[in-house]
Protein backbone atom coordinates (compact mmCIF):
# COMPACT_ATOMS: atom_id res chain seq x y z
CA UNK A 1 0.00 0.00 0.00
CA UNK A 2 1.29 3.44 -0.87
CA UNK A 3 2.47 5.24 2.26
CA UNK A 4 0.82 8.48 1.12
CA UNK A 5 -2.70 7.10 0.85
CA UNK A 6 -5.22 8.63 3.20
CA UNK A 7 -6.53 6.40 6.00
CA UNK A 8 -10.07 7.55 5.19
CA UNK A 9 -10.73 6.88 1.50
CA UNK A 10 -13.08 9.22 -0.32
CA UNK A 11 -16.18 7.37 -1.45
CA UNK A 12 -17.21 7.12 -5.07
CA UNK A 13 -18.49 8.51 -7.37
CA UNK A 14 -15.28 10.21 -8.42
CA UNK A 15 -15.28 13.31 -10.60
CA UNK A 16 -13.47 13.02 -13.94
CA UNK A 17 -13.25 15.96 -16.33
CA UNK A 18 -12.48 16.18 -20.05
CA UNK A 19 -12.60 19.29 -22.24
CA UNK A 20 -13.12 19.28 -25.99
CA UNK A 21 -14.56 20.90 -29.06
CA UNK A 22 -16.23 19.08 -31.95
CA UNK A 23 -12.91 18.29 -33.64
CA UNK A 24 -11.75 16.36 -30.59
CA UNK A 25 -14.70 13.99 -30.33
CA UNK A 26 -12.92 11.05 -31.98
CA UNK A 27 -10.01 10.76 -29.50
CA UNK A 28 -12.33 11.82 -26.67
CA UNK A 29 -14.53 8.81 -27.40
CA UNK A 30 -11.66 6.36 -26.91
CA UNK A 31 -10.35 8.21 -23.85
CA UNK A 32 -13.82 7.93 -22.30
CA UNK A 33 -14.18 4.28 -23.28
CA UNK A 34 -10.79 3.41 -21.76
CA UNK A 35 -11.62 5.25 -18.52
CA UNK A 36 -14.85 3.28 -18.06
CA UNK A 37 -13.32 0.02 -19.28
CA UNK A 38 -10.53 0.12 -16.68
CA UNK A 39 -12.75 1.08 -13.75
CA UNK A 40 -12.96 -1.65 -11.12
CA UNK A 41 -16.34 -3.07 -10.15
CA UNK A 42 -16.35 -0.88 -7.03
CA UNK A 43 -15.45 2.35 -8.83
CA UNK A 44 -18.07 4.77 -10.11
CA UNK A 45 -17.32 7.96 -12.02
CA UNK A 46 -19.19 11.18 -12.55
CA UNK A 47 -17.71 12.23 -15.88
CA UNK A 48 -17.99 15.84 -17.01
CA UNK A 49 -17.19 16.96 -20.53
CA UNK A 50 -16.55 20.68 -20.78
CA UNK A 51 -17.93 21.35 -24.24
CA UNK A 52 -16.89 24.11 -26.57
CA UNK A 53 -19.39 23.49 -29.33
CA UNK A 54 -19.76 19.69 -29.29
CA UNK A 55 -22.79 18.90 -31.45
CA UNK A 56 -25.90 17.08 -30.15
CA UNK A 57 -25.07 14.15 -32.45
CA UNK A 58 -21.59 13.81 -30.97
CA UNK A 59 -22.96 14.14 -27.47
CA UNK A 60 -25.28 11.21 -28.13
CA UNK A 61 -22.36 9.19 -29.51
CA UNK A 62 -20.48 9.79 -26.25
CA UNK A 63 -23.57 9.04 -24.15
CA UNK A 64 -23.87 5.68 -25.90
CA UNK A 65 -20.38 4.74 -24.69
CA UNK A 66 -21.44 5.22 -21.07
CA UNK A 67 -24.64 3.19 -21.52
CA UNK A 68 -25.09 -0.56 -21.14
CA UNK A 69 -22.50 -2.24 -18.94
CA UNK A 70 -21.14 1.18 -17.99
CA UNK A 71 -24.54 2.56 -16.95
CA UNK A 72 -23.48 2.99 -13.29
CA UNK A 73 -21.32 5.91 -14.40
CA UNK A 74 -22.84 9.33 -15.10
CA UNK A 75 -21.89 11.39 -18.15
CA UNK A 76 -22.59 15.10 -18.03
CA UNK A 77 -22.02 17.89 -20.54
CA UNK A 78 -21.18 21.39 -19.35
CA UNK A 79 -21.26 24.25 -21.84
CA UNK A 80 -17.89 25.96 -21.36
CA UNK A 81 -18.43 28.30 -24.31
CA UNK A 82 -19.69 31.34 -22.38
CA UNK A 83 -16.79 31.24 -19.92
CA UNK A 84 -14.25 30.81 -22.72
CA UNK A 85 -15.88 33.64 -24.68
CA UNK A 86 -15.45 35.90 -21.68
CA UNK A 87 -12.01 34.82 -20.42
CA UNK A 88 -9.93 33.56 -23.33
CA UNK A 89 -8.57 36.07 -25.80
CA UNK A 90 -7.32 34.92 -29.20
CA UNK A 91 -3.69 35.47 -28.17
CA UNK A 92 -4.09 32.85 -25.42
CA UNK A 93 -5.36 30.11 -27.72
CA UNK A 94 -2.70 30.36 -30.45
CA UNK A 95 -1.94 26.79 -31.72
CA UNK A 96 -4.09 25.08 -29.06
CA UNK A 97 -7.88 24.81 -29.15
CA UNK A 98 -9.26 27.24 -26.63
CA UNK A 99 -11.06 24.34 -24.92
CA UNK A 100 -7.65 23.51 -23.43
CA UNK A 101 -8.10 26.51 -21.14
CA UNK A 102 -11.35 25.13 -19.75
CA UNK A 103 -9.49 23.08 -17.12
CA UNK A 104 -8.61 26.30 -15.29
CA UNK A 105 -12.32 27.06 -14.75
CA UNK A 106 -13.34 23.62 -13.44
CA UNK A 107 -13.89 24.96 -9.88
CA UNK A 108 -16.59 27.30 -11.22
CA UNK A 109 -18.02 25.08 -13.96
CA UNK A 110 -18.53 22.14 -11.56
CA UNK A 111 -19.29 24.03 -8.33
CA UNK A 112 -20.42 21.09 -6.19
CA UNK A 113 -17.31 18.92 -6.72
CA UNK A 114 -14.52 18.89 -4.13
CA UNK A 115 -11.84 16.96 -6.03
CA UNK A 116 -11.55 16.26 -9.74
CA UNK A 117 -9.21 14.46 -12.09
CA UNK A 118 -8.78 16.42 -15.29
CA UNK A 119 -7.42 14.48 -18.28
CA UNK A 120 -6.63 15.56 -21.84
CA UNK A 121 -8.35 13.77 -24.71
CA UNK A 122 -5.10 12.43 -26.24
CA UNK A 123 -4.77 9.82 -23.50
CA UNK A 124 -5.46 6.16 -22.90
CA UNK A 125 -6.48 5.08 -19.41
CA UNK A 126 -4.78 1.80 -18.53
CA UNK A 127 -5.75 1.38 -14.87
CA UNK A 128 -8.47 2.16 -12.38
CA UNK A 129 -8.12 5.83 -11.34
CA UNK A 130 -9.78 5.46 -7.94
CA UNK A 131 -6.46 5.40 -5.99
CA UNK A 132 -5.79 8.96 -7.10
CA UNK A 133 -8.85 10.11 -5.18
CA UNK A 134 -7.73 8.37 -2.00
CA UNK A 135 -4.36 10.09 -1.76
CA UNK A 136 -3.70 12.70 0.91
CA UNK A 137 -2.65 15.74 -1.11
CA UNK A 138 -1.31 17.44 2.02
CA UNK A 139 -2.92 20.78 1.23
CA UNK A 140 -1.60 21.02 -2.34
CA UNK A 141 -3.79 22.56 -5.03
CA UNK A 142 -2.95 20.02 -7.75
CA UNK A 143 -1.34 16.63 -8.18
CA UNK A 144 0.73 16.37 -11.34
CA UNK A 145 3.63 14.63 -13.08
CA UNK A 146 6.73 16.67 -13.83
CA UNK A 147 7.79 16.99 -17.44
CA UNK A 148 11.27 18.34 -16.78
CA UNK A 149 13.49 18.88 -13.77
CA UNK A 150 14.50 22.31 -12.56
CA UNK A 151 17.95 23.58 -13.45
CA UNK A 152 19.71 26.81 -14.29
CA UNK A 153 19.62 25.75 -17.96
CA UNK A 154 15.93 24.82 -18.07
CA UNK A 155 14.10 27.37 -20.22
CA UNK A 156 10.92 26.85 -18.22
CA UNK A 157 12.70 28.00 -15.06
CA UNK A 158 14.09 30.99 -16.92
CA UNK A 159 10.89 32.02 -18.71
CA UNK A 160 8.49 31.50 -15.83
CA UNK A 161 10.73 32.47 -12.90
CA UNK A 162 10.40 29.06 -11.25
CA UNK A 163 13.16 28.78 -8.61
CA UNK A 164 15.59 25.94 -9.30
CA UNK A 165 15.15 24.53 -5.80
CA UNK A 166 11.62 23.47 -6.80
CA UNK A 167 11.26 20.09 -8.55
CA UNK A 168 10.46 21.31 -12.04
CA UNK A 169 7.89 21.97 -14.72
CA UNK A 170 4.76 19.79 -14.71
CA UNK A 171 2.61 18.57 -17.58
CA UNK A 172 -1.00 19.75 -17.35
CA UNK A 173 -2.51 16.90 -19.37
CA UNK A 174 -3.40 15.04 -16.16
CA UNK A 175 -4.25 17.15 -13.12
CA UNK A 176 -5.61 15.96 -9.79
CA UNK A 177 -7.32 19.11 -8.54
CA UNK A 178 -8.37 20.03 -5.01
CA UNK A 179 -11.24 22.27 -6.05
CA UNK A 180 -11.90 23.53 -2.53
CA UNK A 181 -8.35 24.88 -2.35
CA UNK A 182 -8.78 26.47 -5.78
CA UNK A 183 -11.94 28.24 -4.69
CA UNK A 184 -10.65 29.28 -1.26
CA UNK A 185 -7.44 30.80 -2.62
CA UNK A 186 -8.87 32.10 -5.92
CA UNK A 187 -6.30 30.14 -7.90
CA UNK A 188 -8.14 30.22 -11.22
CA UNK A 189 -7.98 33.99 -11.07
CA UNK A 190 -4.29 33.86 -10.19
CA UNK A 191 -3.54 31.66 -13.22
CA UNK A 192 -5.43 33.95 -15.56
CA UNK A 193 -3.79 37.04 -14.06
CA UNK A 194 -0.38 35.61 -14.91
CA UNK A 195 -1.58 34.88 -18.44
CA UNK A 196 -2.77 38.46 -18.80
CA UNK A 197 0.34 40.07 -17.32
CA UNK A 198 2.92 37.86 -19.07
CA UNK A 199 1.28 36.67 -22.27
CA UNK A 200 4.59 37.19 -24.11
CA UNK A 201 6.18 34.46 -21.95
CA UNK A 202 3.58 31.80 -22.72
CA UNK A 203 4.85 29.12 -25.08
CA UNK A 204 2.74 26.21 -23.85
CA UNK A 205 -0.07 28.66 -23.06
CA UNK A 206 -2.33 27.36 -20.25
CA UNK A 207 0.31 24.87 -19.09
CA UNK A 208 2.85 27.69 -18.68
CA UNK A 209 0.35 29.83 -16.78
CA UNK A 210 -0.51 26.95 -14.44
CA UNK A 211 3.16 26.25 -13.75
CA UNK A 212 4.04 29.87 -13.13
CA UNK A 213 1.14 30.44 -10.75
CA UNK A 214 1.13 27.09 -8.90
CA UNK A 215 4.70 25.69 -8.89
CA UNK A 216 4.81 25.85 -5.08
CA UNK A 217 1.52 24.00 -4.67
CA UNK A 218 2.07 20.82 -6.67
CA UNK A 219 1.77 17.34 -5.21
CA UNK A 220 4.11 15.06 -7.14
CA UNK A 221 2.32 12.07 -8.67
CA UNK A 222 4.13 8.96 -9.81
CA UNK A 223 4.95 9.29 -13.55
CA UNK A 224 2.78 6.27 -14.39
CA UNK A 225 -0.21 8.61 -14.14
CA UNK A 226 0.93 10.74 -17.07
CA UNK A 227 3.42 8.63 -18.96
CA UNK A 228 4.43 10.08 -22.31
CA UNK A 229 4.58 7.61 -25.13
CA UNK A 230 8.13 8.57 -26.16
CA UNK A 231 9.80 8.63 -22.74
CA UNK A 232 10.70 4.95 -22.47
CA UNK A 233 13.17 4.92 -25.33
CA UNK A 234 14.59 8.35 -24.46
CA UNK A 235 15.33 7.12 -20.96
CA UNK A 236 17.31 4.18 -22.28
CA UNK A 237 19.27 6.43 -24.64
CA UNK A 238 20.45 8.26 -21.53
CA UNK A 239 22.30 6.44 -18.78
CA UNK A 240 19.68 4.43 -16.84
CA UNK A 241 22.05 4.01 -13.91
CA UNK A 242 21.92 7.75 -13.17
CA UNK A 243 19.96 8.48 -10.00
CA UNK A 244 17.66 10.95 -11.78
CA UNK A 245 16.46 11.26 -15.37
CA UNK A 246 14.48 14.39 -16.11
CA UNK A 247 12.45 14.53 -12.91
CA UNK A 248 12.15 10.77 -12.40
CA UNK A 249 14.06 8.14 -10.52
CA UNK A 250 15.16 5.28 -12.82
CA UNK A 251 12.99 2.78 -10.96
CA UNK A 252 9.96 5.02 -11.51
CA UNK A 253 10.66 5.11 -15.25
CA UNK A 254 10.63 1.31 -15.39
CA UNK A 255 7.43 1.14 -13.33
CA UNK A 256 5.71 3.69 -15.55
CA UNK A 257 6.91 2.02 -18.75
CA UNK A 258 5.68 -1.44 -17.78
CA UNK A 259 2.59 -0.47 -15.76
CA UNK A 260 1.26 2.89 -16.98
CA UNK A 261 -1.88 4.19 -15.33
CA UNK A 262 -2.55 6.84 -17.99
CA UNK A 263 -0.70 7.03 -21.29
CA UNK A 264 -0.43 10.50 -22.80
CA UNK A 265 0.27 10.80 -26.51
CA UNK A 266 1.86 14.23 -26.61
CA UNK A 267 3.24 15.91 -29.71
CA UNK A 268 2.04 15.94 -33.29
CA UNK A 269 2.11 12.18 -34.00
CA UNK A 270 -1.26 11.16 -32.60
CA UNK A 271 -2.16 7.46 -32.63
CA UNK A 272 -5.57 8.05 -34.22
CA UNK A 273 -3.69 9.51 -37.20
CA UNK A 274 -0.19 8.09 -37.27
CA UNK A 275 2.23 7.11 -34.54
CA UNK A 276 5.17 4.72 -34.76
CA UNK A 277 6.37 5.04 -31.16
CA UNK A 278 6.59 2.30 -28.61
CA UNK A 279 3.21 2.71 -26.91
CA UNK A 280 1.03 3.09 -30.03
CA UNK A 281 0.09 -0.62 -30.04
CA UNK A 282 -1.79 -0.21 -26.77
CA UNK A 283 -3.87 2.53 -28.37
CA UNK A 284 -4.56 0.52 -31.52
CA UNK A 285 -5.51 -2.54 -29.48
CA UNK A 286 -7.98 -0.36 -27.57
CA UNK A 287 -9.46 0.92 -30.83
CA UNK A 288 -10.10 -2.65 -31.97
CA UNK A 289 -11.44 -3.80 -28.62
CA UNK A 290 -13.79 -0.84 -28.28
CA UNK A 291 -15.28 -1.19 -31.75
CA UNK A 292 -15.79 2.57 -31.85
CA UNK A 293 -16.43 3.97 -35.33
CA UNK A 294 -14.38 6.57 -37.14
CA UNK A 295 -10.80 5.42 -36.55
CA UNK A 296 -10.23 3.47 -39.76
CA UNK A 297 -8.92 3.92 -42.35
CA UNK A 298 -6.08 5.76 -40.63
CA UNK A 299 -5.53 9.18 -42.28
CA UNK A 300 -2.19 9.55 -44.04
CA UNK A 301 -1.48 5.82 -44.04
CA UNK A 302 0.88 5.02 -46.92
CA UNK A 303 3.94 2.96 -47.81
CA UNK A 304 6.33 5.35 -46.06
CA UNK A 305 4.51 5.17 -42.74
CA UNK A 306 4.21 1.39 -42.99
CA UNK A 307 7.95 1.13 -43.70
CA UNK A 308 8.81 3.38 -40.75
CA UNK A 309 6.95 1.07 -38.40
CA UNK A 310 8.74 -1.96 -39.83
CA UNK A 311 12.14 -0.30 -39.40
CA UNK A 312 11.43 0.80 -35.83
CA UNK A 313 10.08 -2.60 -34.72
CA UNK A 314 13.46 -4.23 -33.88
CA UNK A 315 14.56 -1.16 -31.91
CA UNK A 316 11.40 -1.18 -29.84
CA UNK A 317 11.68 -4.92 -29.23
CA UNK A 318 15.17 -4.28 -27.85
CA UNK A 319 13.80 -1.41 -25.75
CA UNK A 320 11.28 -3.69 -24.06
CA UNK A 321 13.97 -6.30 -23.43
CA UNK A 322 16.17 -3.69 -21.73
CA UNK A 323 13.30 -2.36 -19.63
CA UNK A 324 12.38 -5.87 -18.50
CA UNK A 325 15.99 -6.53 -17.54
CA UNK A 326 16.04 -3.39 -15.42
CA UNK A 327 12.73 -4.42 -13.83
CA UNK A 328 14.27 -7.74 -12.83
CA UNK A 329 17.43 -6.02 -11.58
CA UNK A 330 15.48 -3.62 -9.36
CA UNK A 331 12.69 -5.99 -8.34
CA UNK A 332 9.94 -3.96 -10.01
CA UNK A 333 6.44 -5.43 -9.63
CA UNK A 334 3.00 -4.39 -10.82
CA UNK A 335 2.08 -2.91 -7.43
CA UNK A 336 0.25 0.32 -8.29
CA UNK A 337 2.23 3.44 -7.40
CA UNK A 338 0.38 6.66 -6.76
CA UNK A 339 2.81 9.24 -5.51
CA UNK A 340 6.19 9.98 -4.02
CA UNK A 341 7.99 12.86 -2.31
CA UNK A 342 5.00 15.04 -1.43
CA UNK A 343 4.38 18.75 -2.03
CA UNK A 344 6.75 20.92 -4.08
CA UNK A 345 7.17 23.51 -1.34
CA UNK A 346 8.21 20.82 1.15
CA UNK A 347 10.56 19.24 -1.40
CA UNK A 348 12.25 22.60 -1.95
CA UNK A 349 12.86 22.99 1.80
CA UNK A 350 14.41 19.54 2.06
CA UNK A 351 16.56 20.16 -1.01
CA UNK A 352 16.20 19.35 -4.66
CA UNK A 353 16.96 16.85 -6.03
CA UNK A 354 15.92 14.54 -3.19
CA UNK A 355 18.70 12.54 -1.63
CA UNK A 356 18.67 8.76 -1.73
N, C-alpha and C positions, 0 to 999 in steps of 0.2 A: 504494500500500500504506500502511496506517495506520502511523504512526511508532511507535505504542505496542504493536504486535504483537510477541510473543515470537519470537526467531529459532529456537526449537525448538518447533514446534507440538505440542500434546498430541494423541495419536492417539485416534481413535474406538474404541469407542463413547463417546458423551457422555451424561452423566446429566442427565435432565430430570425435574422433579418437579411434579406437580399435587397439590392436596388438595381433597377434596370429600365431601359427604354424598350421600344418595340424591336429594335435591331438586336438586342441581347437575348431575346426569348429562347432561341435555340440552345445556347449553352446554359442558360438559366434552367431550362427544362431538365437537363441531365444533372446539373448541380442539385436541384430539388429532389430528383429521383434518388440520387446517391445518398443524400441526407436521410431520407425516409427509409431507404433500403437498409442502411447500416444501423438504424436505431434498434436497440435491444427491445425485447418484449415489454420491459418495464419503463421504457422511455417514451414520453409523449412530448411533441413539439407544438408550440404555437408559432407558425411561420408567417412572417410579414414580408410582403414584397412592396417596397417603396417604388411606386410606378411613376415614370415620367412619360406618359403617353402610351402605355401598353393597351392594345386594342381589346375590346370585349371578346373577340374570337380567341385571341392569345390567352386571355385570362381564363377562358373556359378550358383551353388545352392544358393549362397548368393546374386548374382545379381537378381535371380528370386524373392527373398523376396522383393526387392526394386522396382519391376515392378508393373504393374497394378495400383491399387488405390494409391500406394505410388510412382508413377512415377515422381512426382514433386521433389523428393529427388534425389541427385546424390550419387552414390556409386563408390568409387575409390580405386584401389589397388596400394600400394606403396611397392616396393621390398626393405625391410629393411635388407636383407641378407648381402649385401656388407658392410654396416656400422657395423653390428654386427660382421661380420668376422674380421673387422679391430679393433674394439674397445673393444669387450667383450672377455676376457680371460676365460678359463674354470673355474678358481677359483671363478669368479664372478657369474657364473650361478648356480652352486651347485645344490640345490633341485628344483630351479625354472627353467622353460624354459627360454632360453636366450631372447626370444621375449619380456619378461617382461621389459628388459632394453630399449626397443625401445622407450618408452615414453620420455626418456631423450633426444632423438635426434629429437623429433618432430619439433623444430624450423628449423632444417636443412632439414628434409625430406619433410616438407610442407612449402616451403620458402615464399609463397605469403600470408599465413594466418597471421592474427594479434592476434587472440584469439582462443583458442581451448579448448574443453572439452574432456579430456582423460578419458575413462572408461575401467575397466577390463572386461573380458568376463564372469566372474562368477557373473553377476549382472542381475537384472530385473528392467527395467525402469517403473515407476508407474505414472509418471506425465510428462507434457510438460517441456522440459529443457530450453526453451527460456528465462525465467527470469534470469537464471544464466548469460546469455550474456548481460543483461541489467544492471548488478550491477556495481557500481563504485568501483573498486578494490583498489583505493587510492594508486596507485603506487606499490602494491605488485606484486611479481612474480607469485604466485600461490594462488588459493583459495582451501581450503581443510578442511576436518573434522578431528578433533583430536581423536586419538584412546586412549590416556591416558593423564592424567594431570601431569604436572611437580611436582616433589617432590624430596627430598634428597634421598628417598628410591627407586625411579624409576630407573630401570636398563638402560633405554634408556638415561636418563639424565647422568648417570654415564659413560656409554660406549661411548656416542657420544659427551660428553662435552657440552650438552645443558644447559644453565643456568636455575636455577629453577624459576627465575622471568619471564620466558617466558611460554606461556600457556601449552605447552606439545609436544607430539609426534603425528604427523598426519599419517593417513592412505593414501597411494598413489594409492589406487584403483579407486578413483575419483579425478581428478585434473583439476581445471579451470586454464588454463595457459595463462598468458600474454606473447605471443611469442615475441613481440617487446622488452620487458624488458629482456627476456632471451637472445636475440641476442645482444642487446646493452651492457649488462653486462657480456656476455660470461658465462652464468650460467651453460650450459651443460658441458662446460669444467671444471668448478669449481666442479660440482658433480663428474665427472669422476676422477678428481685429488684427491678428498678425497678417492674415492674407491681404487685408486692405492696406495695412501700413507698409508691407514689404513685398508687394506683388512682383517686383522685379527680381526677387530672390527665388521665386517659386519655379522649380524645374519639374518636380513631380507633383505640383499643384497641391491638392488636398493632403496628400501624404506628407509633403514638406511642412505644411501649416500645422498638421497634427503633431509632427515631431518637434517643431520649434516651440509650440505652446505647451506640450505635455511631456517632454523628455524626462522630467524629474518624477513623473507620476505613472511610470510604466511598470507593470508586473511581468517579469520575464517568463514566458511560456516556453516549454520544450519545443525545439524546432520541428518536431513531428507534426505539430498543429498548423504549420504553414510551410511545408517543405516544397521548395522550388524544384521544378522538374529537371533543371540542369546542374544542380548543386553536387550531386553524387560524383559525377565524373570530374568536376572541377576540384573537388576535395582530394581525389586520388592523384590528380596532376600536381598538387602541392605535396608537401611532406606530411603524410598522415600520422607520423610520430610526434609532430609538434603538439604542444599542450593545447594551443588554441588555433582554430582556423576560422577566419572571419570573426564571428562572435560565438562560435560553437566550440565545445570540447570534442575531440575526435570520437569519443564513445557516443556522444549525442548524434553525431553525423551518421554513424553506423546504425543506431537505433532508428533515426528518422528515415534513412534510406530503405531499411528492411521492413519497418512497421510504421509507415506514415499514417497519421490520423486524418490530415487534410492535405491533398496535393494541390499546388497552386501553379498553374501554367502561365507564368509571366512571360512578357516579351511579345514579339510579333508572330511567332510560329505557334499558332493555336491548334490544338489537336482536332478540333472540328473542321479545320481547314487543312493544314499540313503541319506535321511535327515529326521529326525523326529522332528526338531525344529519348533517353532511356526509359522514362516513365509513360510514354505515349501509349504503350500496349494496355496499361491498366484502363486508360480512358476509352480506347477502342473496344476492349472487352465489355466495359460498362454500356457502351452504345448498343452492342449486340444483345446483351442480356436484357436491357431495358425495353428494346423494341420500339423506342421512340422514333417518330417519323422525322424526316428532314435532314438527316446527317449524310445520307448517301444519295448520289455519288459525291465523293469528296471534291470540293472545288479545287481547281489547279492541279489535279492529279495527272501526271504525265510520266513519260519514260525517265526523265531526269530525277524526279522525286522518288520514283521506285528504285532507281539505281543508287541514290544516296542512302536509302534505307538498307539496301543490300550491303553497301560498302561499310556502313557504320555497325552492322550487326556483330561482326567478330569483336570489335572494340568494346561494345556494350556487354557481350558475353564475358569478356575478360574483366570488365568492371565489376560485374556481379560476383565473379569468382574471388576477386580481391576483397570486396566488401564482406563476403561470407567468411573469408579467412580471418579478417580483422574481428568479426563477430565471435568467432571461435576463440581467438587469442584473448579477447577481453571479456569473454563470458556473457555476451549480449543475449538476452532472451526477449520474448514478445510481451513481457510485462509492460502494461501501458504506462507511459511517463506523461505527466501533466506539466510539471514546472520545476524549475530549479532557481536557486539564488535569491529570489525575492524581489523587492521593489528597487527601482533604479536609484533612488535617493539613498537608500541604505547601502546598496552596493558601492556607490561612490564614496561613502564614508569609510567603508572597510577597505577600499582600494581596488582600483580596476587595473589590470584584469584580476579576477579572484585567484587567490593562491591555492595550490593543491593541498 
